């Protein structure tokens, strides 16, 4: 809901009366279900300036960078180990976010 409110607020400041399309990026390990987000968007936009807008939900692949050997890699469960040196605990560089990429309106 806070993402939709952010779009509504920004659109209002720009004089946009109707949002026609928007794109949300969901990180692979953001703990957000794409199916649940899709369901929520279908219902939460009703009666707002986003009502009837088309949208895209894009999953961003997770990436990490090992702090020991410096290798960038795609972390894989269950242990998320670096394929270069085998160490764990590398921070995610992307794949845990949830953000509005852009929106269009009139």
Beta strands, then each sheet from edge to edge (+ up, - down):
strand 1: 19-27
strand 2: 54-60
strand 3: 63-65
strand 4: 72-73
strand 5: 91-94
strand 6: 98-105
sheet 1: 2+ 1+ 6-
sheet 2: 4+ 3- 5+
end
